[in-house]
């Protein structure tokens, strides 16, 4: 699926690549929550974080913003589960009718984590799922 990146997002991806030696596949700049969210190729999360989180901390210092990482996936189901992390997601089912809806079964104790303060985590997961897999909605079950 084709995604459009802003010039700022492209610069942020280049900086992330320089600092971590991992090239992000997507970058969202969330000015409302003062964060930058990178989507990483599957299997590169540990390398991007670095020992003790040193790579991410260095990127955060250079950007002056919080950095969040989401591991990419080959399927919409796996991607939605990754986007909702660190919430414990047991299962994701995607239903395609008039709209495409991902139903995510989240541990009851982690529902608040999946939603986030003011809904910021679920909104981010929805935005990313739309960009990467054309999922219109994510519902927690």
VOBA-1610 file (N, C-alpha, C; in pm, whole numbers, padded with zeros to 5 digits, always signed):
BEGIN
Unk+00084-00117+00000Unk+00000+00000+00000Unk+00089+00125+00000Unk+00055+00220-00078Unk+00133+00342-00092Unk+00102+00440+00020Unk+00208+00498+00077Unk+00194+00597+00184Unk+00269+00724+00144Unk+00214+00837+00182Unk+00280+00963+00155Unk+00350+01010+00281Unk+00476+01049+00267Unk+00553+01099+00380Unk+00580+01247+00361Unk+00570+01322+00469Unk+00605+01463+00464Unk+00757+01476+00458Unk+00804+01593+00420Unk+00948+01616+00419Unk+01006+01598+00559Unk+00932+01645+00659Unk+00977+01631+00798Unk+00990+01483+00834Unk+00891+01403+00796Unk+00896+01259+00826Unk+01015+01193+00756Unk+01045+01235+00635Unk+01159+01180+00563Unk+01290+01213+00635Unk+01301+01337+00684Unk+01421+01376+00760Unk+01432+01294+00888Unk+01319+01272+00954Unk+01320+01195+01078Unk+01358+01050+01053Unk+01315+00993+00940Unk+01354+00857+00905Unk+01504+00850+00880Unk+01558+00950+00811Unk+01703+00954+00784Unk+01781+00962+00915Unk+01736+01045+01008Unk+01802+01056+01139Unk+01795+00923+01214Unk+01679+00860+01212Unk+01661+00731+01280Unk+01756+00627+01221Unk+01767+00625+01089Unk+01857+00531+01021Unk+02002+00556+01062Unk+02043+00682+01068Unk+02180+00716+01109Unk+02211+00668+01251Unk+02115+00686+01340Unk+02137+00656+01482Unk+02120+00509+01517Unk+02039+00435+01440Unk+02006+00297+01478Unk+02052+00194+01377Unk+02086+00236+01257Unk+02118+00148+01146Unk+01998+00061+01106Unk+01876+00113+01132Unk+01752+00049+01090Unk+01673+00154+01012Unk+01630+00120+00892Unk+01551+00213+00812Unk+01404+00189+00837Unk+01338+00286+00897Unk+01194+00276+00924Unk+01118+00274+00792Unk+01006+00203+00789Unk+00923+00197+00669Unk+00818+00306+00667Unk+00795+00369+00782Unk+00696+00476+00792Unk+00729+00561+00914Unk+00681+00682+00912Unk+00704+00774+01023Unk+00585+00868+01033Unk+00526+00876+01150Unk+00419+00971+01176Unk+00467+01070+01280Unk+00449+01197+01250Unk+00484+01303+01344Unk+00354+01346+01409Unk+00344+01321+01539Unk+00223+01350+01616Unk+00249+01474+01703Unk+00224+01591+01645Unk+00249+01717+01717Unk+00158+01732+01839Unk+00037+01679+01830Unk-00058+01691+01941Unk-00003+01627+02069Unk+00067+01515+02054Unk+00121+01444+02170Unk+00273+01453+02178Unk+00332+01539+02098Unk+00476+01564+02098Unk+00557+01435+02089Unk+00522+01355+01987Unk+00592+01227+01968Unk+00613+01200+01819Unk+00708+01115+01794Unk+00734+01066+01658Unk+00722+00915+01664Unk+00645+00858+01573Unk+00620+00715+01571Unk+00682+00656+01444Unk+00767+00557+01464Unk+00832+00490+01352Unk+00774+00349+01338Unk+00749+00308+01214Unk+00713+00170+01185Unk+00839+00105+01129Unk+00876-00009+01190Unk+01002-00077+01156Unk+00977-00204+01078Unk+01073-00244+00998Unk+01061-00374+00931Unk+01051-00486+01035Unk+00975-00591+01004Unk+00964-00703+01098Unk+01102-00757+01137Unk+01118-00786+01265Unk+01241-00847+01314Unk+01353-00750+01348Unk+01328-00620+01339Unk+01435-00523+01363Unk+01417-00442+01492Unk+01316-00474+01569Unk+01285-00394+01688Unk+01403-00390+01786Unk+01461-00504+01818Unk+01572-00508+01915Unk+01691-00427+01868Unk+01726-00438+01743Unk+01837-00362+01687Unk+01809-00212+01694Unk+01685-00174+01664Unk+01648-00032+01666Unk+01651+00025+01807Unk+01606-00052+01904Unk+01605-00004+02043Unk+01747+00009+02095Unk+01829-00091+02068Unk+01967-00089+02115Unk+01978-00135+02259Unk+02101-00164+02303Unk+02122-00211+02441Unk+02073-00107+02542Unk+01984-00151+02630Unk+01932-00061+02732Unk+01852+00056+02676Unk+01809+00045+02549Unk+01732+00151+02487Unk+01815+00270+02441Unk+01947+00252+02431Unk+02033+00367+02403Unk+02009+00431+02267Unk+01973+00352+02165Unk+01949+00410+02033Unk+01826+00500+02035Unk+01719+00451+02093Unk+01595+00530+02099Unk+01616+00656+02183Unk+01685+00642+02294Unk+01711+00759+02379Unk+01790+00866+02304Unk+01885+00822+02223Unk+01966+00916+02146Unk+01880+00988+02042Unk+01791+00915+01976Unk+01700+00976+01878Unk+01607+01074+01949Unk+01556+01036+02065Unk+01468+01126+02141Unk+01539+01257+02176Unk+01665+01246+02219Unk+01742+01367+02253Unk+01758+01457+02130Unk+01791+01397+02018Unk+01813+01476+01896Unk+01684+01540+01844Unk+01572+01471+01858Unk+01445+01524+01810Unk+01378+01614+01913Unk+01410+01594+02042Unk+01343+01669+02147Unk+01198+01628+02163Unk+01168+01503+02128Unk+01032+01447+02136Unk+01040+01302+02180Unk+00928+01251+02228Unk+00919+01109+02257Unk+00921+01032+02126Unk+00979+00914+02129Unk+00983+00825+02013Unk+00912+00696+02050Unk+00823+00652+01964Unk+00755+00524+01982Unk+00780+00439+01858Unk+00793+00309+01880Unk+00823+00216+01772Unk+00711+00114+01758Unk+00677+00084+01634Unk+00579-00020+01603Unk+00644-00113+01503Unk+00641-00242+01533Unk+00700-00338+01441Unk+00600-00370+01331Unk+00645-00357+01207Unk+00561-00389+01093Unk+00528-00537+01090Unk+00437-00576+01003Unk+00395-00715+00991Unk+00343-00740+00850Unk+00334-00868+00816Unk+00287-00906+00683Unk+00135-00912+00673Unk+00067-00923+00786Unk-00079-00931+00784Unk-00139-00819+00868Unk-00262-00783+00834Unk-00332-00679+00911Unk-00349-00722+01056Unk-00378-00849+01078Unk-00400-00899+01214Unk-00276-00880+01301Unk-00161-00921+01248Unk-00036-00907+01324Unk+00001-00760+01341Unk-00025-00681+01239Unk+00009-00539+01248Unk-00074-00470+01356Unk-00203-00497+01362Unk-00289-00436+01464Unk-00241-00478+01603Unk-00207-00604+01621Unk-00156-00650+01751Unk-00029-00575+01787Unk+00061-00557+01692Unk+00186-00484+01718Unk+00158-00337+01750Unk+00063-00278+01679Unk+00032-00136+01700Unk-00030-00111+01837Unk-00093-00212+01895Unk-00155-00197+02027Unk-00059-00231+02141Unk+00061-00281+02109Unk+00160-00314+02212Unk+00194-00187+02291Unk+00219-00200+02419Unk+00251-00320+02494Unk+00129-00393+02553Unk+00009-00357+02512Unk-00109-00429+02561Unk-00102-00574+02515Unk-00146-00665+02600Unk-00150-00807+02565Unk-00269-00831+02473Unk-00241-00863+02348Unk-00345-00889+02249Unk-00345-01039+02222Unk-00458-01104+02249Unk-00467-01249+02231Unk-00498-01288+02088Unk-00582-01209+02021Unk-00626-01246+01887Unk-00679-01122+01817Unk-00660-01118+01687Unk-00718-01011+01605Unk-00786-01078+01486Unk-00910-01037+01463Unk-00987-01086+01350Unk-01027-00967+01265Unk-01008-00978+01136Unk-01045-00869+01046Unk-01169-00911+00968Unk-01268-00822+00970Unk-01394-00845+00900Unk-01409-00741+00790Unk-01437-00787+00670Unk-01453-00697+00557Unk-01596-00703+00505Unk-01671-00598+00527Unk-01805-00581+00471Unk-01805-00448+00398Unk-01892-00356+00437Unk-01888-00221+00380Unk-01761-00150+00422Unk-01716-00181+00544Unk-01591-00126+00596Unk-01505-00242+00646Unk-01378-00216+00664Unk-01287-00318+00717Unk-01263-00288+00863Unk-01300-00382+00949Unk-01290-00365+01094Unk-01201-00475+01151Unk-01106-00433+01235Unk-01022-00529+01307Unk-01074-00538+01449Unk-01109-00658+01492Unk-01155-00682+01628Unk-01038-00741+01706Unk-00991-00666+01805Unk-00874-00707+01881Unk-00917-00753+02020Unk-00885-00879+02051Unk-00913-00933+02184Unk-00795-00900+02275Unk-00820-00807+02368Unk-00716-00755+02456Unk-00741-00803+02597Unk-00635-00839+02667Unk-00646-00877+02808Unk-00721-00767+02884Unk-00815-00806+02965Unk-00898-00710+03038Unk-00813-00610+03117Unk-00705-00658+03176Unk-00619-00569+03254Unk-00541-00471+03167Unk-00532-00497+03038Unk-00457-00412+02946Unk-00544-00323+02857Unk-00674-00324+02880Unk-00763-00241+02798Unk-00724-00095+02806Unk-00694-00048+02926Unk-00653+00092+02944Unk-00524+00123+02870Unk-00431+00029+02868Unk-00305+00046+02796Unk-00333+00056+02646Unk-00420-00029+02596Unk-00452-00029+02453Unk-00519+00102+02412Unk-00603+00155+02498Unk-00673+00280+02468Unk-00580+00400+02487Unk-00508+00403+02598Unk-00417+00513+02627Unk-00489+00635+02681Unk-00413+00726+02736Unk-00468+00849+02792Unk-00537+00929+02683Unk-00664+00958+02706Unk-00740+01035+02607Unk-00758+00962+02475Unk-00736+00830+02473Unk-00751+00752+02351Unk-00634+00760+02255Unk-00521+00813+02301Unk-00409+00836+02210Unk-00351+00709+02149Unk-00347+00598+02223Unk-00289+00474+02170Unk-00380+00409+02065Unk-00508+00400+02095Unk-00601+00338+01999Unk-00612+00425+01873Unk-00608+00557+01889Unk-00613+00646+01772Unk-00491+00626+01683Unk-00374+00611+01745Unk-00253+00586+01668Unk-00262+00453+01595Unk-00307+00348+01665Unk-00320+00215+01603Unk-00416+00221+01485Unk-00526+00294+01500Unk-00622+00307+01390Unk-00560+00379+01271Unk-00489+00486+01299Unk-00425+00564+01193Unk-00322+00480+01117Unk-00240+00406+01191Unk-00139+00322+01127Unk-00202+00206+01049Unk-00303+00142+01107Unk-00370+00030+01039Unk-00435+00077+00909Unk-00487+00197+00908Unk-00546+00253+00787Unk-00437+00276+00681Unk-00323+00332+00724Unk-00213+00362+00631Unk-00150+00236+00573Unk-00142+00130+00652Unk-00068+00012+00609Unk-00155-00099+00552Unk-00281-00111+00600Unk-00364-00223+00555Unk-00507-00181+00519Unk-00532-00053+00510Unk-00664+00000+00476Unk-00774-00052+00570Unk-00738-00066+00697Unk-00835-00103+00801Unk-00905+00025+00846Unk-01037+00026+00840Unk-01115+00147+00872Unk-01133+00168+01021Unk-01137+00061+01098Unk-01167+00074+01241Unk-01102-00040+01319Unk-01067-00011+01443Unk-01021-00115+01535Unk-01113-00110+01655Unk-01170-00225+01689Unk-01255-00236+01805Unk-01193-00335+01903Unk-01193-00298+02030Unk-01139-00385+02134Unk-01250-00474+02187Unk-01217-00603+02205Unk-01318-00696+02259Unk-01263-00759+02386
//
